[in-house]
Amino acid sequence: HIPSFPPNKGPEVFQGKVLHTMDYARLDEKSAYDLIKGKRVVVIGCQKSALDFAVECAEANREEDGHPCTVVFRRAHWALISFELYGLPIQLFYNTRFAQFLLERPAQGFLHGVL
């Protein structure tokens, strides 16, 4: 589950525990809580499982003696909600040429003509 790294640049040089969220999900609730309670946690990535894990870390360490959870990711990207318009995923309306058809240029788009 852990990606490959160049020699002497991966988890072997890190003194802490390296764990994939899939392995964390297999732990029972008490073991999972004990693993992150009072620890400095860095989450690599920003997909759903990584963000869910970051929330769990923040909740486990919310007391005064707790530590913040740090999320590190390569590129920022928008996390889009799942939303449907007329039964179709909303991404079809703004991630395709359909959006250009609606609002291609000022005073020349379809919506401008309708309005």
Helices and strands as residue ranges (DSSP letters): G 11-13, H 21-25, H 29-36, E 41-44, H 48-60, E 69-72, E 84-85, E 88-89, H 91-94, H 97-102, H 110-114
